[in-house]
């Protein structure tokens, strides 16, 4: 059995500090008050779901399950 057989890569959460990029919906989108909170939330979600954190050029974070 292949490692990813029966599984799909997916975005679990999008976390931003910019209210103009906060859209809500699926996947979960969270608005952090500052960079410190953004990092703390990202770390907690990634650890809980054994997922990866991808930091975008604009500073936002995607939590991705591979």
Backbone torsions as a table, in degrees:
resi	resn	phi	psi	omega
1	UNK	NA	131.7	177.3
2	UNK	-69.6	153.8	-178.4
3	UNK	-56.5	-44.3	-175.2
4	UNK	-98.9	8.7	-178.9
5	UNK	-63.1	129.6	-179.6
6	UNK	81.0	1.1	179.5
7	UNK	-119.5	155.6	175.6
8	UNK	-127.5	147.5	174.4
9	UNK	-72.3	138.1	-178.4
10	UNK	-150.8	154.1	174.9
11	UNK	-88.8	120.5	179.5
12	UNK	-87.5	-36.0	-176.9
13	UNK	-157.3	151.7	172.8
14	UNK	-122.4	125.4	-176.2
15	UNK	-124.0	130.0	-176.4
16	UNK	-138.9	161.3	172.4
17	UNK	-108.6	-0.1	-177.6
18	UNK	-102.9	111.3	-177.7
19	UNK	-61.7	-20.1	177.7
20	UNK	-75.7	-18.2	177.6
21	UNK	-100.8	-3.6	178.5
22	UNK	-81.9	112.2	-177.0
23	UNK	-112.8	-20.6	-177.5
24	UNK	76.3	-176.6	178.3
25	UNK	91.9	-158.4	-179.2
26	UNK	-106.9	133.9	-1.1
27	UNK	-70.4	173.4	178.0
28	UNK	-52.2	128.3	176.7
29	UNK	-119.4	127.1	-177.7
30	UNK	-120.1	142.9	177.3
31	UNK	-106.8	112.1	178.2
32	UNK	-91.2	150.1	-177.9
33	UNK	-75.7	-27.5	179.8
34	UNK	-158.3	176.3	-177.4
35	UNK	-60.5	-38.8	-179.8
36	UNK	-61.4	-45.6	178.9
37	UNK	-67.5	-38.3	177.4
38	UNK	-56.9	-46.6	-179.7
39	UNK	-66.1	-43.0	-179.0
40	UNK	-63.2	-44.1	178.8
41	UNK	-64.7	-45.4	180.0
42	UNK	-59.3	-46.9	-179.9
43	UNK	-60.9	-43.7	-177.8
44	UNK	-65.1	-45.4	-179.8
45	UNK	-66.0	-45.3	-179.7
46	UNK	-61.4	-41.1	179.6
47	UNK	-66.7	-42.7	-178.0
48	UNK	-63.7	-35.9	-176.7
49	UNK	-105.6	8.6	-177.2
50	UNK	50.0	51.1	-175.7
51	UNK	-115.5	172.9	179.1
52	UNK	-103.1	152.7	176.1
53	UNK	-107.7	127.8	176.1
54	UNK	-114.0	118.4	177.5
55	UNK	-90.6	123.8	179.2
56	UNK	-82.0	165.2	179.9
57	UNK	-56.6	-35.5	-178.5
58	UNK	-79.8	0.8	178.0
59	UNK	95.2	-12.0	177.8
60	UNK	-70.2	161.1	179.7
61	UNK	-119.6	139.5	169.5
62	UNK	-109.6	135.6	173.4
63	UNK	-103.4	119.2	-172.8
64	UNK	-121.9	129.9	174.8
65	UNK	-98.2	120.9	179.5
66	UNK	-93.2	NA	NA
